[in-house]
Amino acid sequence: MKFPFGIGSKSNSSSSLETTSGLGTFGGVYTPSILTILGVIMYLRFGWVLGNAGLINTLIIVTLSTAITFLTSLSVCAIATDKVVRVGGAYYMISRSLGLETGGAVGISLYFAQALSVALYTIGFAESVVQAFPHLSQLYVALAITVLVGILALTSADIAIKAQYFIMAAIALSLLSFIFGHPLPNATSQIFMPPPENAAPFWTVFAVFFPAVTGIMAGVNMSGDLKDPVRSIPTGTLAAVGTGYLIYMILPIFLAMRADTDSLINNPLVMEQIALWGPAILLGVWGATLSSAIGSILGAPRVLQALARDGVLPHWLSFLGNGHGREDEPRNGTILTLAIAIAAVCVNKLDLIAPVLSMFFLTTYLVLNVAAAIEGFLQSPSFRPKFKVHWSLSLLGAMGCLGVMFLINAIATVVAAIIVSIIYLWLQQREIRATWGDVRRGLWMALISKGIFQVDHEDDPKNWRPHLLVLSGAPQKRWSLIELADGFSHNRSLMTVSSVLPSGSRDLAQQGKLEKTIRDYLSRRGIQALVRVVTANDPFEGGLRLVETYGLGSLVPNTIVLGDSDESSHREQYCQMVAKIHYSKRNVVIFRCNSQSSFGFRRRIDVWWGGMQDNGSLMLLLAYLLRTDINWRNASIYLKLVVPDHTAAAAAKANLEKFVQGLRIDVLSKVIEAQGRSFPDILHQSSQNADLIFLGMAKPGENFTQYYEALQKRVNNLPSTVFVLAAPGFAFGEVLSES
């Protein structure tokens, strides 16, 4: 059955069963969570923790570790009670809060971590079995248990949960046997004893113990099989965390009273020697490893199913999103997970990647905390969790997760971060479209609303950038104009591509659709820009209206980019528009494109210098910005100055070279002696082989139209040329000195 993006764990045909079928809080959340918390570390490493840290420090370690897990649980509860958590658990929560790329990057990593964890747990089970029965083969035992666990998961999630009840009974029996046990022979109480002199450092011990309390995702991953996820996830998760904390605070007290330091540190199965019935501890160890393996092989395929249904996985893997039976069980994903686990067991070299797997789980907790913190901080109207948690607690949980990751294994933390980042970039490049919103838009809106009020109404030289309004019309017809503007901006300043349509040609809804079409076209061609389409009786009137009204508060375009106008019938209106834009204190940049050469080889930019007046400074700034664009990175900027004769050339050359040295811009200066030649002749002779020419314009006056016509004739048959008219009253020379 095909599933559209964003569909939950049940198909439409089974949606009516959601309230009457599914697992409850105890079986679906509490049981898998507490069984994962009470794992092999409790049986095989808790004595080592106590022996190295001492009782007081052990209780502190347990409290700190549980506090981080508790804060993460609060974040999970907040997200789970705000939206229905569908199949995929943690992946579903993250993708619906922070977006498909972040959710997919964490989800894919989490899936492989859980799939390989099945092998880790079954190998651990096999090791303990071989210790009790040395004649058995560890590899064959691990393979047999892996296959049995897979068959159990394929049969039914409900049967697997029922199997965990027996495992829970075995763990409970082992704990009771330990509590009613006896001290070791000649053991003295360690309750008031300090840590030994050669003990492991506090944070090393903390790092060994912390994975013992990171089992809260076991229940969340079963979200798609729960009868009521919104109620079951908070109740079951917090109950499991509380139960685990209580047990972990009681056990070290009994251990400290019944065993000496040497036995605690050197005997991993010291609990077996203390217990009333020793084999009960072995049953507990086996139960803990089996329950963790079952939890992983139940959770991993459900994450994979959600990834496939959301289109995160490649299309040829879409069959992994199919569900089977009344409970929509991910059998395809379970078979794949079982195959991965069997392969990992056969390789039998998981020690190197085990720390990275732990990092993936902690990365999931970290991102969940971040998601809850952002949602709570933004206070979006759509975020209305029944279980309310202050955003600062979620942020504290995120910081705790990050700190613990580096304490456990800094190298594994970096490796996990690199892997997640690579997957994120891959998903971002695929541009997968989701049918749901996420918190990123709300975050940017909050930042924009804060930033708008912090921006002064007047530009200052130190932070000046060209915010561009490009009066391009249809982008396809004047693509070179948009390329030039993008070269000035290259995603570091605001750029808006605008079109003026005849009045009545589009209503507001059609304008919105056209804007989206243009925006998509620009995006496909690598241009990041805003788009604005307006209608007007006259295109020049529409252009002026855009200049006058477009923007948000003090954030308005300061540089208007136009194409040149060769139509004599429109030239008067065109020049009037340029004059009005100039008097509104905006920079005017007019691009006259050579249709044959366009930008040539993008190797040479000629800037015709008239001194430190505003036009000259703005031309240099624009040429510098253009050269920092990747397409112009090999271009040379030639700063050209014309002087009357040889007498003036020497002083001009010295002054120009001194000026260039102070610019901190790679510019080649060139002083040209006129020797009676006119400037148009010099211009044609000197810039004929340039790829782009910058020329300053005179301020609009009474005969501006005639001046502009003469300017057009002056550059006729030259390479593409940019006419620059700086806004009056702004010190562009100071921008150069601040650059």
GIZINOR-V712222 format. One line per field, one symbol per residue. phi: phi as a letter, one per 30 degrees, with the letter a starting at -180 (. if undefined). psi: psi as a letter, one per 20 degrees, with the letter a starting at -180 (. if undefined). burial: + if it has 24 or more other ideal C-beta (glycine too) atoms within 12 Angstrom, else -. A space follows every 50 residues. Layout:
# GIZINOR-V712222
phi=???
psi=???
burial=???
This chain:
# GIZINOR-V712222
phi=.dbdeidddcdedcddcddcbjdcdddcbdddddddddcddddcbddddd ddciddddddddddddddddddddddddddccbdddejhdeeddddccjd dddddddddddddddddededdddddddddddbddddddddddddddddd dddddadddddddddddddddddddddddcdbddeidcdcdcdddddcdd eedddedddeedcccddedddcedcddbedcddddddddddddddddddd eddddddcbddddddccdcdddddddbeedddddddddddddddedddde ddddddddddiddeedcdddddcbidchdddedddddddddddddddibc ddcedddddddddddeddddedddedddhdedcbddcdbddddddddddd ddddedddadddddddddddddddddddddhdcccbdbdddddddddddd dedcdddcdcedcdbdccccdcideddbddddddddddcgicbdbbcbbc cdeidbddddddddedddddddddciccadbbbbcadbddddddddddcd kbidcbdcbccbddccdddcddddddddddddddicdcbcccddddchch chcbbccdccjddeeddddddddddddddddcdcdcccccbcbdaddddd dddddddddddddhbdbccbccddhidddeddedddcdcdcabcbdcdde bdcdddddddddddcdicdebccbbdddicddddddddd
psi=pqprqiqahqrhijhiihiirrqagghhggghghhhgmbhhghiihgggg hhhrgghghgggggghgghgghhggghgghjhqpoapidggggghigjrh ggggggggghghghghhgggghggghghghhhnhiqpgghgggghggggg hghhgphgggghhhghghhgggghgghghjbqqqpjqqpjgjprqqhkqq qghggghhhgihjljiighhijhijqgnhhhgggggghgggggggggihg ghggghhiqrgghghiohkhhhhhqgoghhgghggghggghggghgihgg hhghgggghjjgqqhijhiiiqqqahjlpmhghgggggggggghghgkmj hhighhghhgghhggghgggghggghghlqhinmqhoppqhhghgghghg ggghghhgohghgggghggggghghghhhilppqjqrrigghghgggghg hgiipqipqqhhjpqoopoomhbphhhlhhghgghhhhgljirppppqqo qqpihqrhghggghggggghggghjjpoqrppprqqhphhghghhghhip rocinqpipppqqqoiohhihghghgggghggijlqqpopoopohgidjc jlipppoopjakrgggghgggghggghiqhijhjqpppopppqgahgigg ghgggghgghhihkpnpoqopppgliqqghggghhhjhjrhppppqqqqp bhlhghghghhghhjpjrrpqoppoqpqjpnhhhgghi.
burial=--+-+++++++--+---+--++++++++++++++++++++++++++++++ +++++-++++++-+++++++++++++++++++++++++++++++++++++ +++++++++++++++++++++++++++++--------+--+++-++++++ -++++-++-++-+++-++-++++++-+++-+--+--+--+--+-+---++ --+-+++++++++++++++++++++++++++++++++++++++++-+++- +++++++++++-+++-+++++++++----+++++++++++++++++++++ +++++++++++++----+++++++--++++++++++++++++-++----+ --++++++++++++++++++++++++++----+-+-+-+-+-++++++-+ +++++++++--++-+++-++--++--+----+-+-+-+++-++------- --------+----++++++++++++--+++++++++++++--++++++++ +---------+--++--++--+----+-++++++++--++-++++++--+ +---+++++++++++-----+--++-++++++-+++++++++++----++ -+-+++++++-++++++++++++++++++-++--+++++++++------- -+---+--++--+-+-++++++-+----+--++--++--+++++++++-+ ---++--+--++-++--++++++++++--++++-++---
